[in-house]
Amino acid sequence: MLRITDHIAGDRIRFHYLNTRADIAELRTFVGNHSALAIDTESTGLNCYTPEWELRTVQVGDAYDSYVIPARFRKLIEWVMTQDVKWIGHNGPHDIRCIDRFLDYETNVVCIGETHIPSHHHDSRNQKEGGTGHGLKELAIAHVDRQAGKWEKELNRVFKTIEVPICGEVYKSGPRKGMPKMRKARLAEGWSLVDPRHPAYIAYAAADPILTYRVWQYFQPTVRRHLDLYHFDLAVAGACDILQRRGMKLDVPYTQQLSDRYTNQADQAMRVAESMGCRNVHSGKQLADTLLSLGAHLTARTPKGSFRTDDKVLRGIMNTSNDPAVRDFVHSVLLAKQLIKRRESYTDAMLREMDSADRVHASINPLGARTARMSVSRPPFQQLPTKNRESDE
């Protein structure tokens, strides 16, 4: 067993990483001695339905101890999921889906304790609105310990030391001749690049169940005060979980054709803009320079003093200008940006996120908005456009 000792909120806490089969008995005893435990997972990505996704670890813990179970202990993970334990999670349906996907069958486990729900009942605002937010780290920092984010910060520091080869590029001379050129890893590539046995990774993974358990303890008065609402929202979360597991069947040939059409139409619109002097429709400076050269009148400026060229400004110019050249230019820019966004946010996102059976399992958050409305992401199905704003199609 690999062990790490740390502290939170003045308490000594312990992280345990199962290393050999000899460690299994200790984990079984730990689970058997608890009627309630927090559960969490670490994997190679957020969407467990993509073909390349892999589960890395499953973590279970209470307020003081957390055990990290590597995915190679498959039978032990199966055993854990059969135990009569009240499971506590932060966005628990996601973690149970990950485990079910890994095991290739539905365990029918439900996290009866769900910290995400009372966090909304306690304060529905996100951090930008002046609230504490609803992420586990945000809640733990606000309600458990101001240093609750230290393990994530340390993992970030370790991640920044990782280098990955640049595809197709090698050194042509010098002592490293023939060796691949390297670059710094990008955070978007995921923490799966970090060795799961690295102490920073173990601590980061193991800390989450302890934080979840303690956040759940903090919210007990809120749960009791809004018990009926809590159970209602828990049932809604269960219904959303069923929808997410089922997914939506994708017409792959049509979606690919639509993506190609978006690309071709966007290219045509960008060529029109380029012929008028704007090579990059996403460059505010180039847009402003071209508009001024065409005789358009710009007045609004950004805080840094540059002319504003956002979509609202552009539509205002197109609706008020009497110059056909100005209107044609603005229309081409708006059309190109619209088509690029639709391709990237919808068609390409669907093709990228679909599973091996051509089903897209969009992420459904039953409490995604401050008003408790659902939100859908990866891809945002609720925002699918019904018509083109910039054209007649």
C-alpha positions as a printed NumPy array, in Angstrom:
array([[  0.   ,   0.   ,   0.   ],
       [  1.302,   3.429,  -0.92 ],
       [  0.373,   5.922,   1.799],
       [  0.395,   9.698,   2.079],
       [ -0.439,  11.683,   5.205],
       [ -1.78 ,  15.245,   5.032],
       [ -3.991,  17.679,   6.914],
       [ -7.243,  19.52 ,   6.321],
       [ -9.275,  21.757,   8.63 ],
       [ -6.81 ,  20.927,  11.432],
       [ -7.351,  17.17 ,  11.071],
       [ -4.846,  14.517,  10.057],
       [ -6.022,  12.669,   6.93 ],
       [ -4.597,   9.628,   5.161],
       [ -4.481,   8.642,   1.495],
       [ -4.051,   4.951,   0.624],
       [ -3.202,   3.673,  -2.878],
       [ -3.698,  -0.047,  -3.461],
       [ -0.457,  -1.401,  -4.863],
       [ -0.618,  -5.188,  -4.583],
       [ -3.219,  -7.892,  -4.026],
       [ -2.142,  -8.007,  -0.399],
       [ -3.768,  -4.595,   0.053],
       [ -7.226,  -5.856,  -0.876],
       [ -8.082,  -7.17 ,   2.588],
       [ -7.508,  -3.757,   4.162],
       [ -9.825,  -2.068,   1.68 ],
       [-12.523,  -4.705,   2.231],
       [-12.327,  -4.157,   5.986],
       [-12.534,  -0.382,   5.545],
       [-15.643,  -0.593,   3.364],
       [-17.233,  -3.222,   5.606],
       [-16.894,  -0.991,   8.651],
       [-18.823,   1.908,   7.084],
       [-22.516,   2.437,   6.458],
       [-21.783,   5.565,   4.383],
       [-18.822,   6.452,   2.15 ],
       [-18.035,   9.031,  -0.512],
       [-17.135,   7.781,  -3.982],
       [-15.266,   9.338,  -6.896],
       [-13.45 ,   8.318, -10.079],
       [-10.547,   9.463, -12.209],
       [-10.429,   8.706, -15.914],
       [ -8.902,   9.847, -19.187],
       [-11.769,  12.179, -20.098],
       [-15.198,  13.513, -19.193],
       [-17.111,  11.469, -21.785],
       [-16.961,   7.812, -20.8  ],
       [-18.715,   6.794, -24.013],
       [-15.98 ,   7.705, -26.491],
       [-14.021,   4.664, -27.746],
       [-10.67 ,   5.917, -26.41 ],
       [-11.946,   6.594, -22.85 ],
       [-10.407,   4.637, -19.975],
       [-11.103,   4.468, -16.255],
       [ -7.965,   5.065, -14.189],
       [ -9.038,   4.788, -10.551],
       [-12.013,   4.52 ,  -8.209],
       [-11.763,   6.263,  -4.839],
       [-13.818,   5.684,  -1.687],
       [-13.426,   7.455,   1.624],
       [-14.81 ,   9.068,   4.751],
       [-13.799,  12.289,   6.516],
       [-10.302,  11.027,   7.381],
       [ -9.272,   8.133,   5.109],
       [ -9.484,   7.626,   1.363],
       [ -8.55 ,   4.549,  -0.673],
       [ -7.546,   4.783,  -4.336],
       [ -8.3  ,   1.605,  -6.306],
       [ -6.471,   1.326,  -9.67 ],
       [ -8.623,   0.042, -12.544],
       [ -6.559,  -3.16 , -12.747],
       [ -8.375,  -4.306,  -9.578],
       [-11.54 ,  -4.906, -11.58 ],
       [-13.025,  -7.642,  -9.373],
       [-12.469,  -5.499,  -6.288],
       [-14.305,  -2.576,  -7.918],
       [-17.157,  -4.965,  -8.753],
       [-17.234,  -6.083,  -5.113],
       [-17.29 ,  -2.484,  -3.849],
       [-20.32 ,  -1.723,  -5.998],
       [-22.285,  -4.614,  -4.436],
       [-21.846,  -3.442,  -0.847],
       [-24.715,  -2.152,   1.274],
       [-23.283,   1.339,   1.632],
       [-24.946,   4.724,   1.446],
       [-22.853,   6.293,  -1.302],
       [-22.173,  10.019,  -1.313],
       [-21.033,  11.776,  -4.443],
       [-20.493,  15.156,  -5.99 ],
       [-22.216,  14.704,  -9.343],
       [-22.408,  11.061,  -8.35 ],
       [-24.307,   9.874, -11.462],
       [-21.23 ,  10.743, -13.545],
       [-18.939,   8.593, -11.413],
       [-21.365,   5.659, -11.355],
       [-21.722,   5.895, -15.156],
       [-17.939,   5.762, -15.446],
       [-17.778,   2.652, -13.28 ],
       [-20.661,   1.008, -15.148],
       [-19.007,   1.788, -18.46 ],
       [-15.763,   0.261, -17.211],
       [-17.507,  -2.87 , -15.922],
       [-19.638,  -3.046, -19.085],
       [-22.887,  -3.503, -17.175],
       [-25.21 ,  -1.396, -15.037],
       [-24.617,  -1.818, -11.313],
       [-27.837,   0.089, -10.461],
       [-25.918,   1.907,  -7.739],
       [-27.346,   5.327,  -6.778],
       [-25.579,   7.996,  -4.752],
       [-28.258,   8.709,  -2.151],
       [-26.099,  11.526,  -0.854],
       [-25.486,  14.16 ,  -3.55 ],
       [-23.605,  17.303,  -2.506],
       [-24.355,  19.118,  -5.741],
       [-28.06 ,  19.386,  -4.883],
       [-27.922,  21.061,  -1.438],
       [-25.179,  23.364,  -2.709],
       [-27.83 ,  24.862,  -5.025],
       [-30.445,  24.959,  -2.274],
       [-27.948,  26.712,  -0.003],
       [-26.857,  29.295,  -2.609],
       [-27.932,  29.087,  -6.243],
       [-25.418,  31.701,  -7.401],
       [-22.15 ,  30.881,  -9.117],
       [-18.927,  32.649,  -8.212],
       [-19.338,  35.322, -10.894],
       [-22.657,  36.271,  -9.298],
       [-21.122,  36.508,  -5.827],
       [-21.917,  32.987,  -4.639],
       [-19.61 ,  30.17 ,  -3.596],
       [-20.182,  28.198,  -6.779],
       [-21.094,  24.51 ,  -7.047],
       [-17.868,  22.719,  -7.936],
       [-16.44 ,  20.406,  -5.295],
       [-13.254,  22.429,  -4.852],
       [-15.219,  25.69 ,  -4.644],
       [-17.51 ,  24.269,  -1.99 ],
       [-14.683,  22.683,  -0.007],
       [-12.673,  25.903,  -0.018],
       [-15.727,  27.856,   1.163],
       [-17.066,  25.403,   3.743],
       [-14.282,  22.984,   4.756],
       [-10.835,  24.561,   4.493],
       [ -9.466,  27.484,   2.49 ],
       [ -6.539,  25.224,   1.508],
       [ -8.804,  22.534,   0.019],
       [ -7.54 ,  23.328,  -3.483],
       [ -3.877,  22.638,  -2.678],
       [ -3.853,  19.147,  -4.194],
       [ -5.215,  20.416,  -7.503],
       [ -2.615,  23.195,  -7.545],
       [  0.191,  20.698,  -6.965],
       [ -1.074,  18.442,  -9.751],
       [ -1.2  ,  21.478, -12.044],
       [  2.429,  22.199, -11.181],
       [  3.438,  18.616, -11.99 ],
       [  1.453,  18.697, -15.224],
       [  3.373,  21.741, -16.423],
       [  6.606,  19.733, -16.304],
       [  5.314,  17.148, -18.797],
       [  6.536,  17.239, -22.377],
       [  5.026,  15.368, -25.317],
       [  6.509,  14.713, -28.794],
       [  5.534,  17.   , -31.657],
       [  3.956,  14.801, -34.299],
       [  6.197,  14.356, -37.353],
       [  8.992,  16.653, -36.155],
       [ 12.491,  15.425, -35.291],
       [ 15.853,  17.053, -34.673],
       [ 17.859,  17.084, -37.911],
       [ 21.258,  17.71 , -36.356],
       [ 23.126,  17.891, -33.069],
       [ 23.295,  15.363, -30.233],
       [ 19.528,  14.711, -30.424],
       [ 19.496,  14.062, -34.186],
       [ 16.634,  11.764, -35.149],
       [ 14.889,  12.205, -31.808],
       [ 11.379,  13.725, -31.751],
       [ 10.991,  17.377, -30.892],
       [  9.067,  17.99 , -27.683],
       [  6.531,  20.546, -26.469],
       [  4.85 ,  21.359, -23.175],
       [  1.644,  19.422, -22.585],
       [ -1.57 ,  21.415, -22.836],
       [ -4.048,  21.271, -19.962],
       [ -6.8  ,  20.465, -22.475],
       [ -5.022,  17.16 , -23.128],
       [ -5.992,  16.072, -19.634],
       [ -4.282,  14.974, -16.466],
       [ -4.251,  11.435, -17.832],
       [ -0.72 ,  12.281, -18.985],
       [  0.357,  12.212, -15.321],
       [  1.514,   8.84 , -13.966],
       [ -1.344,   7.623, -11.699],
       [  1.277,   6.463,  -9.184],
       [  2.772,   9.949,  -8.886],
       [  2.269,  11.231,  -5.315],
       [  0.579,  14.403,  -6.593],
       [ -1.902,  12.367,  -8.636],
       [ -2.613,   9.981,  -5.76 ],
       [ -3.213,  12.896,  -3.377],
       [ -5.445,  14.705,  -5.864],
       [ -7.552,  11.592,  -6.5  ],
       [ -7.72 ,  10.545,  -2.86 ],
       [ -8.631,  13.999,  -1.559],
       [-11.93 ,  14.175,  -3.437],
       [-13.851,  11.553,  -1.403],
       [-12.702,  13.176,   1.848],
       [-13.778,  16.609,   0.571],
       [-17.087,  15.195,  -0.695],
       [-17.775,  13.506,   2.654],
       [-17.025,  16.691,   4.588],
       [-19.057,  18.915,   2.243],
       [-21.974,  16.49 ,   2.652],
       [-21.627,  16.805,   6.441],
       [-21.643,  20.599,   6.159],
       [-24.851,  20.59 ,   4.111],
       [-26.84 ,  18.307,   6.436],
       [-28.864,  21.221,   7.922],
       [-29.722,  22.36 ,   4.373],
       [-30.772,  18.842,   3.374],
       [-33.007,  18.492,   6.428],
       [-34.524,  21.949,   5.893],
       [-35.407,  21.179,   2.26 ],
       [-35.805,  17.407,   2.488],
       [-38.766,  17.089,   0.093],
       [-37.066,  19.336,  -2.459],
       [-33.826,  17.377,  -2.063],
       [-35.552,  14.081,  -2.876],
       [-37.39 ,  15.673,  -5.792],
       [-34.127,  17.004,  -7.291],
       [-32.456,  13.651,  -6.656],
       [-35.229,  11.945,  -8.645],
       [-34.821,  14.471, -11.471],
       [-31.083,  13.79 , -11.493],
       [-31.868,  10.081, -11.806],
       [-34.144,  10.719, -14.784],
       [-31.451,  12.837, -16.446],
       [-28.955,  10.05 , -15.838],
       [-31.2  ,   7.622, -17.727],
       [-31.431,  10.054, -20.651],
       [-27.676,  10.571, -20.7  ],
       [-26.984,   6.853, -20.618],
       [-29.398,   6.252, -23.513],
       [-28.017,   9.068, -25.658],
       [-29.249,  10.176, -29.062],
       [-28.757,   8.193, -32.251],
       [-26.731,  10.208, -34.745],
       [-27.194,  10.132, -38.515],
       [-23.457,  10.069, -39.191],
       [-23.465,  10.493, -43.014],
       [-25.882,  13.446, -42.814],
       [-23.94 ,  15.076, -39.979],
       [-20.67 ,  14.709, -41.884],
       [-22.254,  16.166, -45.029],
       [-23.643,  19.078, -43.012],
       [-20.227,  19.701, -41.46 ],
       [-18.619,  19.728, -44.916],
       [-21.301,  22.105, -46.175],
       [-20.665,  24.461, -43.27 ],
       [-16.961,  24.388, -44.1  ],
       [-17.489,  25.114, -47.799],
       [-19.984,  27.93 , -47.187],
       [-17.765,  29.462, -44.521],
       [-14.792,  29.355, -46.891],
       [-16.817,  31.158, -49.556],
       [-17.86 ,  33.85 , -47.098],
       [-14.288,  34.285, -45.869],
       [-13.038,  34.656, -49.431],
       [-15.505,  37.519, -49.912],
       [-14.221,  39.164, -46.718],
       [-10.612,  38.603, -47.79 ],
       [-11.253,  40.195, -51.184],
       [-12.227,  43.344, -49.279],
       [ -9.062,  43.327, -47.163],
       [ -9.902,  41.147, -44.117],
       [ -7.951,  37.878, -44.02 ],
       [ -9.13 ,  36.847, -40.555],
       [-12.805,  37.381, -39.676],
       [-11.986,  36.753, -36.001],
       [ -9.482,  39.615, -35.824],
       [-11.089,  42.732, -34.369],
       [ -8.3  ,  44.923, -35.736],
       [ -8.629,  43.588, -39.275],
       [-12.403,  43.975, -39.149],
       [-12.101,  47.572, -37.943],
       [ -9.444,  48.449, -40.521],
       [-11.526,  47.016, -43.365],
       [-14.71 ,  48.733, -42.215],
       [-12.93 ,  52.077, -41.94 ],
       [-11.391,  51.626, -45.397],
       [-14.889,  51.002, -46.777],
       [-16.116,  54.239, -45.201],
       [-18.064,  52.735, -42.297],
       [-18.426,  54.859, -39.173],
       [-17.121,  53.253, -35.955],
       [-17.48 ,  54.909, -32.556],
       [-17.74 ,  52.27 , -29.813],
       [-14.418,  51.211, -28.293],
       [-13.155,  48.458, -26.024],
       [-11.64 ,  49.228, -22.575],
       [ -8.217,  49.115, -24.264],
       [ -9.223,  51.744, -26.821],
       [ -9.707,  49.541, -29.889],
       [-12.821,  49.833, -32.017],
       [-15.509,  47.344, -31.06 ],
       [-16.441,  44.919, -33.828],
       [-18.597,  42.361, -32.004],
       [-21.655,  40.859, -33.684],
       [-24.021,  43.447, -32.168],
       [-21.949,  46.297, -33.616],
       [-21.668,  44.568, -36.992],
       [-25.423,  43.983, -37.238],
       [-26.034,  47.607, -36.352],
       [-23.761,  48.684, -39.208],
       [-25.407,  46.291, -41.667],
       [-28.889,  47.533, -40.749],
       [-28.054,  51.251, -40.983],
       [-25.467,  51.506, -43.76 ],
       [-26.573,  52.604, -47.222],
       [-23.344,  51.323, -48.819],
       [-23.808,  47.915, -50.509],
       [-20.082,  47.154, -50.128],
       [-20.232,  47.663, -46.361],
       [-23.359,  45.529, -46.057],
       [-21.844,  42.758, -48.2  ],
       [-18.668,  42.757, -46.137],
       [-20.474,  42.644, -42.787],
       [-22.847,  39.946, -44.044],
       [-19.935,  37.783, -45.21 ],
       [-18.198,  38.155, -41.845],
       [-21.305,  37.321, -39.805],
       [-22.153,  34.387, -42.055],
       [-18.629,  32.947, -41.875],
       [-18.543,  33.221, -38.067],
       [-21.988,  31.666, -37.741],
       [-21.104,  28.696, -39.946],
       [-17.77 ,  28.096, -38.23 ],
       [-19.449,  28.137, -34.81 ],
       [-22.144,  25.711, -35.94 ],
       [-19.593,  23.333, -37.361],
       [-17.356,  23.422, -34.277],
       [-20.105,  23.493, -31.614],
       [-22.581,  21.088, -33.163],
       [-21.727,  18.855, -36.132],
       [-18.04 ,  18.291, -35.357],
       [-18.783,  18.044, -31.627],
       [-21.395,  15.352, -32.259],
       [-19.045,  13.37 , -34.475],
       [-16.262,  13.699, -31.907],
       [-18.394,  12.753, -28.877],
       [-20.364,   9.812, -30.322],
       [-19.796,   6.275, -29.103],
       [-19.081,   3.12 , -31.108],
       [-22.821,   2.679, -31.739],
       [-23.156,   6.219, -33.192],
       [-25.006,   7.531, -30.145],
       [-24.214,  10.922, -28.591],
       [-24.413,  11.073, -24.8  ],
       [-24.63 ,  14.792, -24.084],
       [-23.905,  15.905, -20.528],
       [-27.186,  16.802, -18.772],
       [-26.979,  18.927, -15.633],
       [-30.415,  19.026, -13.953],
       [-29.405,  22.104, -11.915],
       [-27.256,  23.779, -14.516],
       [-28.815,  27.229, -14.276],
       [-29.374,  29.474, -11.268],
       [-33.111,  29.134, -11.82 ],
       [-32.738,  25.321, -11.514],
       [-33.306,  24.811, -15.235],
       [-31.398,  21.979, -16.918],
       [-28.35 ,  22.637, -19.023],
       [-26.927,  20.414, -21.731],
       [-23.327,  20.43 , -22.917],
       [-20.845,  18.392, -24.95 ],
       [-22.671,  19.127, -27.266],
       [-25.232,  21.794, -26.247],
       [-28.365,  20.125, -27.648],
       [-30.687,  22.661, -26.026],
       [-29.156,  25.386, -28.182],
       [-29.437,  23.657, -31.538],
       [-30.352,  26.396, -34.056],
       [-33.619,  26.065, -35.966],
       [-32.708,  28.499, -38.72 ],
       [-29.825,  30.55 , -40.081],
       [-29.838,  34.133, -38.832],
       [-27.517,  35.364, -41.552],
       [-29.111,  33.632, -44.541],
       [-32.429,  32.374, -45.79 ],
       [-31.613,  28.657, -45.275]])
